[in-house]
Amino acid sequence: MVDTAYHIKSFCHIKNNTVSLNGSIIYQNETKGFPEFIKTAYKAVETNYPKFFKMDNLSKLAFLAADILLKNEDLDTEIDNNIAIIFSNRSSSLDTDRKYQESIQNKESYYPSPAVFVYTLPNICIGEISIKHKLYSENSFFIFDSFNAQHLFAYTSSLLLTNKANEVLCGWVEFDDKQYEAFLYLVSKEGTIKHTTKEITKLYQLKLN
């Protein structure tokens, strides 16, 4: 199924200590550690959301990529925006799950912090994004062995063609043991890149200079 009525309006990558919007690098830092990199990136792109620092790594990664895209759209946050969110990854919330398990095994402090427990579901990052940008449409988080452009395309097309959403924010957000990668894109009736599995895959594999 190819639905050429819809287009990829914008896209964002965060990987290899680099943040890019629509293929152009907007921030880069050679800092090796993710915690320092994501903190400096947050400040560089002027994301304003104090709760960001309480999030787990996966949520920080997804939230920052989404915020960069959605701020670029200049959304009216005084109204509800009918933008669905469809995310996917391979490791679910495994990075936080490990921390939660470690806290359970700690005999000196058996009861784990609720601040850790709340992020042991991968779709929590969707909630954080929805709260800031007032997105109250459909949302799902899928787990695949690898990036699945066909599924993202089909699910997104279904939401748009059945008028369940005006636009869809979708993509891949993976964090597992210091390895991280975010690729998000916004599908709309506007834009110059056709919404097809070929184009989605091409953008996902885009190499940043």
TILO-788298 format. One record per residue (C-alpha): x, y, z. Coordinates in steps of 0.1 Angstrom, whole numbers. Layout:
N
ATOM     u     v     w
ATOM     X     Y     Z
...
# end
This chain:
209
ATOM     u     v     w
ATOM     0     0     0
ATOM    14    34   -10
ATOM    -4    65     1
ATOM    11    94   -18
ATOM   -15   118    -4
ATOM     6   122    28
ATOM    42   134    32
ATOM    70   134    57
ATOM    70   170    68
ATOM   101   170    90
ATOM   125   145   107
ATOM   150   144   135
ATOM   180   122   144
ATOM   198   119   177
ATOM   228    95   176
ATOM   266    95   179
ATOM   265   126   201
ATOM   248   145   173
ATOM   214   161   169
ATOM   200   169   135
ATOM   168   184   121
ATOM   158   176    85
ATOM   193   164    78
ATOM   211   194    91
ATOM   232   192   123
ATOM   219   216   150
ATOM   241   204   179
ATOM   271   182   183
ATOM   292   174   214
ATOM   321   150   215
ATOM   313   141   251
ATOM   313   103   254
ATOM   287    98   281
ATOM   250   100   272
ATOM   240   118   305
ATOM   263   147   298
ATOM   255   148   261
ATOM   217   148   265
ATOM   219   175   292
ATOM   240   198   271
ATOM   218   191   240
ATOM   187   200   261
ATOM   202   234   269
ATOM   215   240   234
ATOM   181   235   217
ATOM   164   255   244
ATOM   140   228   256
ATOM   121   242   286
ATOM   107   213   307
ATOM   121   210   342
ATOM   106   175   346
ATOM   131   164   319
ATOM   158   159   345
ATOM   137   133   364
ATOM   131   112   333
ATOM   149    79   325
ATOM   173    78   296
ATOM   148    64   270
ATOM   123    92   278
ATOM   149   119   277
ATOM   160   107   243
ATOM   124   105   229
ATOM   113   137   245
ATOM   142   158   232
ATOM   138   145   196
ATOM   100   151   197
ATOM   104   185   212
ATOM   128   196   185
ATOM   104   185   158
ATOM    72   199   174
ATOM    88   232   183
ATOM    97   235   147
ATOM    60   232   138
ATOM    51   262   161
ATOM    21   244   176
ATOM    -5   262   196
ATOM    -2   247   230
ATOM   -33   265   242
ATOM   -54   239   223
ATOM   -54   202   219
ATOM   -34   191   189
ATOM   -47   161   170
ATOM   -13   145   164
ATOM   -10   107   171
ATOM    23    92   183
ATOM    36    58   171
ATOM    70    48   185
ATOM    90    16   183
ATOM   123     1   195
ATOM   141   -32   203
ATOM   148   -31   240
ATOM   116   -17   254
ATOM   125    -1   288
ATOM   152   -26   295
ATOM   178     0   306
ATOM   155    12   334
ATOM   143   -23   341
ATOM   179   -32   350
ATOM   181    -3   375
ATOM   148   -14   390
ATOM   160   -50   394
ATOM   192   -38   410
ATOM   173   -18   436
ATOM   151   -48   444
ATOM   182   -70   450
ATOM   198   -44   473
ATOM   192   -58   508
ATOM   201   -26   525
ATOM   175    -6   506
ATOM   149   -32   494
ATOM   121    -9   483
ATOM   129     7   449
ATOM   122    44   443
ATOM    89    52   427
ATOM   108    75   405
ATOM   125    45   389
ATOM    94    23   388
ATOM    73    48   369
ATOM    96    45   339
ATOM    96     7   336
ATOM    72     9   306
ATOM    85    22   273
ATOM    53    42   265
ATOM    59    66   294
ATOM    79    88   271
ATOM    48    92   250
ATOM    30   106   280
ATOM    57   131   287
ATOM    56   144   251
ATOM    18   145   251
ATOM    16   165   283
ATOM    40   192   271
ATOM    26   196   236
ATOM   -11   188   244
ATOM   -13   158   221
ATOM   -44   137   230
ATOM   -48   115   199
ATOM   -40    78   194
ATOM    -6    65   206
ATOM    12    32   206
ATOM    47    18   213
ATOM    58   -13   194
ATOM    87   -37   200
ATOM   106   -51   170
ATOM   139   -68   164
ATOM   149   -40   142
ATOM   136    -8   126
ATOM   103   -17   108
ATOM    94     9    82
ATOM    66   -12    68
ATOM    47   -14   101
ATOM    52    23   109
ATOM    40    32    74
ATOM     9     9    75
ATOM    -2    19   110
ATOM     3    56   103
ATOM   -15    55    71
ATOM   -45    37    87
ATOM   -47    65   114
ATOM   -47    92    88
ATOM   -70    77    63
ATOM   -96    69    90
ATOM   -93   105   103
ATOM   -82    94   137
ATOM   -54   119   135
ATOM   -45   150   115
ATOM    -8   142   117
ATOM    14   114   131
ATOM    47   116   150
ATOM    64    83   146
ATOM    97    65   145
ATOM   124    46   164
ATOM   138    54   199
ATOM   163    29   213
ATOM   184    30   244
ATOM   202     0   258
ATOM   233     1   280
ATOM   248    33   267
ATOM   238    26   231
ATOM   212    51   219
ATOM   195    62   187
ATOM   164    83   180
ATOM   148    88   146
ATOM   115   106   146
ATOM    95   120   117
ATOM    62   139   113
ATOM    37   127    87
ATOM    12   153    73
ATOM    -6   164    42
ATOM    21   190    39
ATOM    57   184    29
ATOM    79   175     0
ATOM    90   139     9
ATOM    64   113     0
ATOM    53    91    28
ATOM    64    56    16
ATOM    84    28    32
ATOM   112    35     8
ATOM   115    71    19
ATOM   111    63    56
ATOM   140    37    53
ATOM   161    62    34
ATOM   157    89    60
ATOM   164    64    88
ATOM   197    53    72
ATOM   207    89    65
ATOM   244    95    74
ATOM   251   128    91
ATOM   282   148    82
# end
